[in-house]
């Protein structure tokens, strides 16, 4: 290792002697107002207590080969960028004063005249990544309050917005705490001379290694940043831009508005989907976020990221693209997969544990992958409606994913198909069979207020879709979206008139004492009204008309519905003797009156339909 150069710097000396560059491969400015304010308060607290110095930590830099006193920041760019913004804010507050002129020389220096005779300035902090330099330039040029900077700046986003917000927070803090000029001068004296840091300088490759050591346990940076640094250590500096561009293919799909995924969650699922996490150092099949970096450091033979860093990044980027597709309901071929979109309606936007299996299954042929997603949907329906804890679901997937990886590597399609079906039988079907009594009990007790409404809507939509498919003799289901647009209708009105409620309460009070268990007892009106058996889907235009009418008054409206699950409440269509319609009719029932017995009967009917809808099916050859 080349000899280290270690210096202790105060802020004034550092920005007088050094030019700092945030290289384009660095992560962007990410500090929130809370972190900026914390730094300001820490400095202020030490200043107010009369402390001799305030140490802000260690900064690791690498000298530029072609420019004296110019350094790439390897570690510490969040702190140095914030310090630079504090200097910019102080320059504004000391405008027209000697201190302001001195600070101007610290943040930018006259260096040369261009061919047109214009005097050019070099900033003492230069940002190499795309998102940020413009707003810093505007802060320097405007030489005014943050309000004026924001007014003169085009719409900011990402790091540029974070930088502007930090500048606003700094300016506000100094204005509120140092209104008097003498106090502000004293603050500047302390800040410029007594706020200090240790600067470690070495060539780029060794600086990266020092950076890794300082952040060994994820202190200051998360494992995603540390992994990025680990990869940069494997390539020559001339290849940094190439690696940076490849790295963006990982982060860009995750940062899209339609995806918005936390990189660390993606990285966890990527590891579990692609590697056997069980090693000599750990026995579990799952991995925590805090373990990610250590796992990569300990397992270079598994990932081959040291020998082939570019190929490794390409594999992560491919998984990131698939991951983004899954969030949007798309398969690996960028085409819509109805089961993926349906899964999102079941699980909600934040639940993505099944992506562990999806990332491994992505290497299956398209027609196998699409059918496999259907099996995941059925399994997760059982888990979610029995309220299985997420940690158990993750353990299932983490332990099963190795089999999927091995199946994906099978050469012959028929062997692959048979192995996939064995997997489904041994894992999904077996666990669902074990959970069936629990699911039936959960559905029997299910009511509108016992689950999130989007999941109740999903349940009703899939049931309605299934009944319509059976009614029409269809085999392949389309998107669930049209069903999800319908209203959840309370057959027993949600807001009944007094006569209906009084009648229900009267019948309930006149029931003889019974030793029936609670789940078979007649329910009070408000509870019965919320039960699954009392719910159906109805087109919004029809629902507006139906309102809170009695069941007898609603029947003509229900008959108008294009959803057979709803219109069959009125009457069952009779077409043919052994048609698809007569077959589905055997699973449905019409009701002349609507009472507690009708709700109970329909609840049981819907449970039987649910067990038919959410079940495993054999993977077919095409």
C-alpha positions in Angstrom: 0.0 0.0 0.0 1.2 3.5 -0.9 2.1 5.6 2.1 -0.8 7.3 3.8 -1.0 11.1 4.2 -2.9 12.0 7.2 -3.8 15.6 8.1 -6.0 17.3 10.7 -8.0 20.1 9.1 -10.1 22.9 10.4 -12.8 24.0 7.9 -11.0 27.2 6.8 -7.7 25.5 6.2 -9.3 22.5 4.4 -11.2 24.7 1.9 -8.3 27.1 1.5 -5.8 24.3 0.7 -7.9 21.7 -1.0 -10.3 21.2 -3.9 -12.8 18.4 -3.3 -14.5 16.4 -6.1 -17.4 14.1 -5.5 -16.7 11.5 -8.3 -19.5 10.4 -10.6 -19.4 6.8 -9.2 -20.3 8.1 -5.7 -23.8 7.9 -4.3 -25.7 11.2 -4.6 -26.5 13.6 -1.7 -29.0 11.9 0.5 -29.1 13.7 3.8 -32.5 14.7 5.0 -33.3 17.9 6.9 -33.1 15.9 10.2 -29.4 14.9 9.6 -28.5 18.4 8.5 -30.1 20.0 11.5 -28.4 17.4 13.8 -25.0 18.4 12.5 -25.9 22.1 13.0 -27.1 21.5 16.5 -24.1 19.5 17.4 -21.7 22.3 16.3 -23.9 24.8 18.0 -24.0 22.8 21.3 -20.2 22.5 21.3 -19.8 26.2 20.5 -22.2 27.2 23.2 -20.5 25.0 25.8 -17.1 26.5 25.2 -15.7 23.2 23.9 -12.2 23.7 22.4 -12.9 21.6 19.3 -15.7 19.7 17.5 -14.5 16.6 15.6 -16.8 15.7 12.7 -15.0 12.4 11.8 -12.6 11.1 9.2 -12.7 11.9 5.5 -11.0 9.5 3.0 -9.8 11.1 -0.2 -7.7 10.1 -3.3 -5.5 12.8 -4.9 -6.2 13.5 -8.6 -3.2 12.5 -10.7 -3.3 15.5 -13.0 -4.3 18.3 -10.5 -2.4 19.4 -7.4 -4.5 19.8 -4.3 -7.5 18.2 -6.0 -9.0 15.2 -4.2 -11.7 12.7 -5.0 -13.9 12.2 -1.9 -14.1 8.5 -1.2 -15.8 8.7 2.2 -17.3 11.8 3.8 -19.1 13.5 0.9 -22.4 13.9 2.8 -20.6 15.8 5.6 -18.3 17.8 3.3 -21.2 18.8 1.0 -23.2 20.0 4.0 -20.2 21.9 5.4 -19.8 23.5 1.9 -23.5 24.5 2.1 -23.0 26.0 5.5 -20.2 28.1 4.1 -22.5 29.3 1.3 -25.2 30.3 3.8 -22.6 32.2 5.9 -21.4 34.0 2.8 -24.9 35.3 2.3 -25.3 36.4 5.9 -21.9 38.2 5.8 -22.7 39.9 2.5 -20.7 43.1 2.2 -18.5 42.2 5.2 -14.9 41.1 5.2 -15.9 37.7 6.5 -18.1 37.3 3.4 -15.2 38.0 1.0 -13.0 35.5 2.8 -15.7 32.8 2.7 -16.1 33.5 -1.0 -12.5 32.6 -1.5 -13.0 29.4 0.4 -15.9 28.2 -1.7 -14.6 29.3 -5.1 -11.3 30.5 -6.4 -10.3 32.6 -9.4 -8.2 30.3 -11.4 -8.0 31.3 -15.1 -9.3 33.5 -17.9 -11.0 31.7 -20.8 -10.3 32.5 -24.5 -13.2 35.1 -24.5 -11.6 37.0 -21.6 -14.1 35.8 -19.0 -12.8 35.1 -15.5 -13.7 31.5 -14.6 -14.0 30.1 -11.1 -13.2 26.7 -9.7 -15.5 25.6 -7.0 -13.8 24.2 -3.9 -16.4 21.4 -3.9 -17.3 20.0 -7.4 -20.0 17.4 -7.8 -19.4 14.8 -10.5 -22.7 13.0 -10.6 -25.4 14.3 -12.9 -28.0 15.3 -10.4 -26.7 18.2 -8.3 -24.1 20.4 -9.9 -26.7 22.8 -11.4 -28.3 23.7 -8.1 -24.9 24.2 -6.5 -23.9 26.5 -9.3 -27.1 28.4 -8.8 -26.4 28.8 -5.1 -23.0 30.3 -5.8 -24.2 32.5 -8.6 -27.3 33.8 -6.9 -25.4 34.8 -3.7 -28.8 35.3 -2.0 -31.3 33.6 0.3 -32.6 30.1 -0.4 -35.9 31.6 -1.4 -34.2 33.6 -4.2 -32.2 30.5 -5.3 -35.4 28.4 -5.5 -37.2 31.0 -7.5 -34.4 31.1 -10.0 -34.0 27.3 -10.2 -36.0 25.1 -12.5 -37.9 22.3 -10.9 -35.5 20.3 -8.8 -35.6 16.6 -8.0 -33.5 13.9 -6.4 -30.2 15.2 -5.1 -30.7 18.7 -6.4 -33.9 19.0 -4.3 -32.1 17.4 -1.2 -29.3 20.0 -1.6 -31.7 22.9 -1.9 -33.7 21.7 1.1 -30.4 21.4 3.1 -29.4 24.9 2.1 -32.8 26.2 3.3 -32.5 24.4 6.6 -29.0 25.8 7.2 -30.0 29.3 6.3 -33.1 29.1 8.6 -31.1 27.7 11.5 -28.4 30.4 11.3 -31.0 33.2 11.0 -32.9 32.0 14.0 -29.9 31.3 16.2 -27.4 34.1 15.2 -29.4 37.3 14.6 -26.8 39.5 16.3 -23.8 40.3 14.1 -21.3 39.8 17.0 -22.7 36.4 17.8 -22.6 35.4 14.2 -18.9 36.4 13.9 -18.1 34.4 17.0 -19.9 31.4 15.5 -17.9 31.8 12.3 -14.7 32.0 14.2 -15.5 28.7 16.0 -16.8 27.0 12.8 -13.9 27.9 10.7 -11.1 27.1 13.2 -12.5 24.6 15.7 -14.7 22.3 13.6 -12.1 19.8 12.5 -11.7 16.5 10.7 -9.0 14.0 9.9 -8.2 13.7 6.2 -6.7 10.4 5.0 -5.2 10.6 1.5 -4.0 7.7 -0.6 -4.2 6.4 -4.1 -7.7 5.5 -5.3 -7.6 1.7 -4.9 -6.1 1.9 -1.4 -8.5 4.8 -0.5 -11.3 2.5 -1.3 -9.9 -0.2 0.9 -9.6 2.3 3.8 -13.1 3.3 3.2 -14.2 -0.3 3.5 -12.3 -0.7 6.8 -13.8 2.5 8.3 -17.3 1.3 7.3 -16.7 -2.4 8.1 -20.0 -3.0 9.9 -22.1 -0.7 7.8 -21.4 2.3 10.1 -22.4 5.4 8.2 -23.3 3.6 5.0 -25.7 0.9 4.2 -24.7 -2.5 2.6 -25.8 -1.4 -0.9 -23.2 1.5 -0.8 -20.6 -0.8 0.7 -21.2 -3.5 -2.0 -20.8 -0.8 -4.6 -17.5 0.2 -3.1 -16.4 -3.4 -2.9 -17.0 -3.8 -6.6 -15.1 -0.6 -7.4 -12.1 -2.1 -5.5 -12.0 -4.9 -8.1 -11.5 -2.7 -11.2 -9.0 -0.2 -12.4 -9.8 3.5 -12.0 -10.1 3.8 -15.8 -13.1 1.4 -15.6 -15.0 3.4 -12.9 -17.3 5.1 -15.4 -18.1 1.8 -17.1 -18.9 0.2 -13.7 -20.9 3.2 -12.6 -23.1 3.0 -15.7 -23.7 -0.7 -15.2 -24.5 0.0 -11.5 -27.2 2.5 -12.5 -28.9 -0.4 -14.3 -29.5 -1.8 -10.9 -30.7 1.3 -9.1 -32.7 2.9 -12.0 -35.4 0.2 -12.2 -35.8 0.2 -8.4 -36.1 4.0 -8.2 -38.9 4.3 -10.9 -42.1 5.9 -9.7 -44.0 2.7 -10.5 -41.6 0.6 -8.5 -40.2 2.6 -5.6 -38.3 -0.3 -4.0 -35.8 -0.2 -1.2 -32.5 -1.3 -2.7 -31.7 -3.3 0.5 -34.9 -5.4 0.3 -34.2 -6.1 -3.4 -30.6 -7.1 -2.5 -31.8 -9.5 0.2 -34.3 -11.2 -2.1 -31.6 -11.3 -4.9 -29.2 -13.2 -2.6 -31.8 -15.7 -1.4 -33.1 -16.2 -4.9 -29.7 -16.9 -6.4 -27.4 -18.4 -3.8 -27.5 -20.9 -1.0 -27.4 -18.6 2.0 -26.5 -21.4 4.4 -22.7 -21.3 4.8 -20.1 -22.4 7.3 -20.8 -19.1 9.2 -24.6 -19.2 9.2 -27.2 -21.9 9.3 -30.4 -20.0 8.4 -31.9 -19.8 4.9 -32.9 -16.1 5.3 -30.5 -13.2 5.5 -31.0 -9.9 7.3 -30.1 -6.5 5.8 -27.3 -6.0 8.3 -25.7 -9.3 7.1 -25.7 -8.5 3.4 -22.3 -6.9 3.1 -20.5 -9.4 5.3 -22.1 -12.2 3.3 -20.8 -10.8 0.1 -17.3 -10.3 1.6 -17.3 -13.9 3.0 -18.6 -15.6 -0.2 -16.6 -14.3 -3.2 -16.4 -17.9 -4.6 -20.2 -18.1 -4.8 -20.8 -14.8 -6.4 -17.5 -14.5 -8.4 -17.8 -10.7 -7.9 -14.0 -10.4 -7.3 -12.9 -12.1 -10.5 -15.8 -10.9 -12.8 -17.3 -7.8 -11.2 -18.9 -6.6 -14.5 -20.6 -9.9 -15.1 -21.8 -9.9 -11.5 -23.3 -6.4 -11.8 -25.0 -7.5 -15.0 -26.6 -10.4 -13.2 -27.8 -8.1 -10.4 -29.1 -5.6 -13.0 -31.0 -8.3 -14.8 -32.7 -9.3 -11.6 -33.5 -5.6 -10.9 -35.2 -5.3 -14.2 -37.2 -8.4 -13.6 -38.1 -7.1 -10.1 -39.3 -3.9 -11.6 -41.4 -5.8 -14.1 -43.0 -7.9 -11.3 -44.1 -4.8 -9.5 -45.8 -3.6 -12.7 -47.5 -6.9 -13.3 -45.1 -7.8 -16.2 -43.2 -11.0 -16.8 -39.6 -11.4 -17.8 -40.6 -10.8 -21.4 -42.1 -7.4 -20.5 -45.6 -8.7 -21.3 -48.5 -8.6 -18.8 -49.1 -11.6 -16.6 -52.6 -11.5 -15.2 -51.6 -13.5 -12.1 -48.9 -11.1 -11.2 -51.3 -8.1 -11.4 -53.8 -10.2 -9.4 -51.2 -11.0 -6.8 -50.6 -7.3 -6.2 -54.3 -6.8 -5.6 -54.2 -9.6 -3.0 -51.0 -8.6 -1.2 -51.0 -4.8 -1.6 -48.1 -2.8 -2.9 -45.7 -3.2 0.0 -45.8 -7.0 0.4 -43.1 -8.6 -1.9 -41.9 -11.7 -0.1 -42.9 -13.9 -3.0 -40.3 -12.1 -5.2 -37.8 -14.4 -3.6 -39.4 -17.3 -5.6 -40.2 -15.1 -8.6 -36.6 -14.0 -9.1 -35.5 -17.7 -9.1 -38.4 -18.8 -11.3 -37.7 -16.0 -13.8 -35.2 -18.3 -15.5 -38.0 -20.8 -16.3 -39.6 -20.9 -19.8 -42.2 -18.2 -20.1 -45.3 -20.5 -20.1 -44.0 -22.4 -17.0 -43.3 -19.1 -15.2 -46.8 -17.7 -15.9 -48.4 -20.9 -14.6 -46.2 -21.0 -11.6 -47.3 -17.5 -10.6 -50.8 -18.8 -10.4 -49.7 -21.3 -7.8 -48.0 -18.6 -5.7 -51.2 -16.6 -5.8 -53.2 -19.5 -4.4 -50.6 -20.3 -1.7 -50.5 -16.6 -0.6 -54.3 -16.4 -0.5 -54.2 -19.2 2.1 -51.5 -17.4 4.0 -53.0 -14.0 4.0 -56.6 -15.0 4.8 -55.4 -17.2 7.7 -53.2 -14.2 8.7 -49.9 -16.2 8.7 -47.1 -14.1 9.9 -44.7 -12.7 7.3 -41.7 -14.3 9.0 -43.1 -17.8 8.4 -43.9 -17.0 4.8 -40.4 -15.7 4.2 -39.0 -18.9 5.8 -41.1 -21.0 3.5 -39.8 -19.2 0.4 -36.2 -19.0 1.5 -36.1 -22.8 2.2 -38.0 -23.7 -1.0 -36.1 -21.4 -3.5 -33.1 -23.8 -3.8 -35.4 -26.3 -5.5 -36.6 -23.7 -8.0 -33.0 -22.8 -8.9 -32.3 -26.4 -9.6 -35.4 -26.9 -11.6 -34.6 -23.9 -13.8 -31.3 -25.6 -14.6 -32.8 -28.8 -15.9 -32.1 -29.2 -19.6 -35.2 -30.9 -21.0 -38.6 -29.1 -20.8 -40.6 -32.2 -19.9 -38.2 -33.1 -17.1 -38.4 -29.5 -15.9 -42.2 -29.6 -16.0 -42.5 -32.8 -14.0 -40.0 -31.5 -11.4 -42.0 -28.2 -11.1 -45.2 -30.2 -10.5 -43.5 -32.3 -7.8 -42.3 -29.0 -6.2 -45.9 -27.7 -6.2 -47.3 -30.9 -4.7 -44.5 -31.2 -2.1 -44.6 -27.6 -1.0 -47.6 -25.5 -2.0 -50.3 -28.2 -2.1 -49.0 -29.9 1.1 -49.0 -26.7 3.1 -52.4 -25.6 1.7 -53.9 -28.9 2.6 -52.6 -28.5 6.2 -54.1 -25.0 6.3 -57.5 -25.8 4.7 -59.4 -26.2 8.0 -57.9 -23.0 9.2 -58.8 -21.2 6.0 -62.4 -22.4 6.1 -62.8 -21.3 9.6 -61.3 -17.9 8.8 -63.6 -17.4 5.8 -66.6 -18.5 7.9 -65.8 -15.7 10.4 -64.7 -13.2 7.8 -66.4 -9.9 7.7 -65.8 -6.6 5.9 -64.1 -5.1 9.0 -61.8 -8.1 9.7 -59.5 -7.6 6.7 -58.3 -4.6 4.7 -61.1 -3.6 2.2 -58.8 -4.0 -0.8 -58.4 -7.7 0.1 -62.1 -8.2 0.6 -62.6 -6.6 -2.8 -60.0 -8.9 -4.3 -61.7 -11.9 -2.8 -65.1 -10.9 -4.2 -63.6 -10.0 -7.6 -61.9 -13.3 -8.0 -65.0 -15.2 -7.0 -67.1 -13.1 -9.5 -64.6 -13.6 -12.2 -64.4 -17.4 -11.6 -68.2 -17.7 -11.7 -68.4 -15.7 -15.0 -65.7 -17.9 -16.5 -67.6 -21.0 -15.6 -70.8 -19.5 -16.8 -69.3 -18.7 -20.2 -67.2 -21.9 -20.4 -63.8 -20.0 -20.4 -60.5 -21.5 -19.4 -58.1 -18.6 -19.3 -58.7 -15.6 -17.1 -58.1 -12.0 -18.1 -57.3 -9.0 -16.0 -59.2 -8.6 -12.7 -59.3 -4.8 -13.2 -62.9 -4.6 -14.5 -64.2 -6.5 -11.5 -62.3 -4.4 -9.1 -64.1 -1.3 -10.4 -67.4 -2.5 -9.0 -68.8 -1.4 -5.6 -68.9 -3.7 -2.6 -72.7 -4.0 -2.0 -74.3 -4.9 1.3 -77.3 -7.1 0.5 -78.6 -6.5 4.0 -78.5 -2.6 3.8 -75.6 -0.9 5.5 -77.9 1.9 6.7 -81.3 0.3 7.1 -84.6 2.1 7.8 -85.9 1.7 11.3 -88.5 -0.9 10.4 -85.9 -3.3 9.0 -83.6 -3.0 12.0 -86.4 -3.3 14.5 -87.7 -6.4 12.7 -84.3 -8.0 12.8 -83.7 -7.2 16.5 -87.2 -8.4 17.4 -86.6 -11.8 15.7 -83.2 -12.1 17.4 -84.7 -11.4 20.8 -87.5 -13.9 20.3 -85.0 -16.8 19.6 -85.2 -19.5 22.3 -82.1 -20.0 24.4 -79.7 -22.4 22.6 -76.6 -24.2 23.3 -75.4 -23.6 19.7 -71.7 -22.6 19.5 -71.0 -18.9 18.8 -70.1 -19.5 15.2 -73.6 -20.9 14.5 -75.5 -18.4 16.6 -77.7 -15.7 14.8 -75.8 -12.5 14.7 -76.9 -9.0 15.6 -77.8 -6.8 12.6 -74.5 -4.8 12.4 -72.4 -8.0 12.5 -74.5 -9.9 10.0 -74.5 -6.9 7.6 -70.6 -7.1 7.5 -70.3 -10.8 6.9 -68.9 -12.2 3.7 -72.2 -13.9 2.9 -73.9 -10.6 2.9 -71.5 -9.0 0.4 -71.4 -9.0 -3.4 -70.1 -6.8 -6.2 -72.4 -4.5 -8.0 -71.9 -2.0 -10.9 -71.6 1.5 -9.5 -74.5 2.8 -11.7 -76.8 0.1 -10.3 -75.6 0.5 -6.8 -76.5 4.2 -6.7 -80.1 3.2 -7.6 -80.3 0.3 -5.2 -79.1 2.4 -2.3 -80.5 1.2 1.1 -83.6 -0.5 -0.3 -84.9 -3.7 1.2 -84.0 -7.0 -0.4 -87.3 -7.3 -2.2 -86.8 -3.8 -3.7 -83.2 -4.6 -4.7 -84.0 -7.8 -6.6 -84.9 -6.1 -9.9 -81.6 -4.1 -9.7 -79.5 -7.2 -9.0 -81.1 -8.9 -12.0 -79.7 -6.2 -14.2 -76.1 -6.9 -13.1 -73.7 -8.4 -15.6 -72.0 -10.3 -12.8 -73.6 -13.8 -12.6 -72.5 -14.1 -8.9 -74.8 -11.1 -8.2 -77.7 -11.7 -10.7 -78.0 -15.3 -9.6 -79.2 -14.1 -6.2 -82.5 -13.3 -8.1 -82.7 -16.4 -10.3 -80.5 -19.0 -11.9 -80.3 -19.0 -15.7 -81.6 -22.2 -17.2 -79.8 -22.9 -20.5 -79.3 -26.5 -21.7 -79.2 -29.7 -19.7 -75.5 -30.2 -19.1 -74.0 -26.8 -20.1 -71.4 -24.7 -18.4 -74.3 -22.7 -17.0 -76.1 -25.6 -15.5 -72.8 -26.9 -14.0 -72.1 -23.6 -12.3 -75.7 -23.4 -11.1 -75.1 -26.4 -8.9 -72.6 -24.3 -6.9 -74.9 -21.2 -6.6 -78.3 -20.4 -5.1 -81.0 -17.9 -5.6 -82.9 -16.4 -2.6 -86.5 -15.3 -2.3 -85.9 -13.7 1.1 -82.8 -12.4 2.8 -82.4 -13.2 6.4 -79.8 -14.7 8.8 -80.2 -18.2 7.3 -79.7 -16.8 3.7 -76.5 -15.1 4.8 -75.2 -18.2 6.5 -76.0 -20.4 3.4 -74.4 -17.9 1.0 -71.3 -17.7 3.2 -70.9 -21.4 3.0 -71.4 -21.3 -0.7 -68.7 -18.7 -1.2 -66.3 -20.7 0.9 -66.8 -23.7 -1.3 -66.2 -21.6 -4.4 -63.0 -20.1 -2.8 -61.5 -23.6 -2.3 -62.1 -24.2 -6.0 -60.7 -20.9 -7.1 -57.5 -20.9 -5.0 -56.0 -24.3 -5.5 -52.9 -25.7 -7.1 -53.0 -26.9 -10.7 -50.7 -29.0 -12.7 -48.2 -27.1 -14.9 -49.0 -28.0 -18.5 -46.6 -28.3 -21.4 -47.9 -25.2 -23.1 
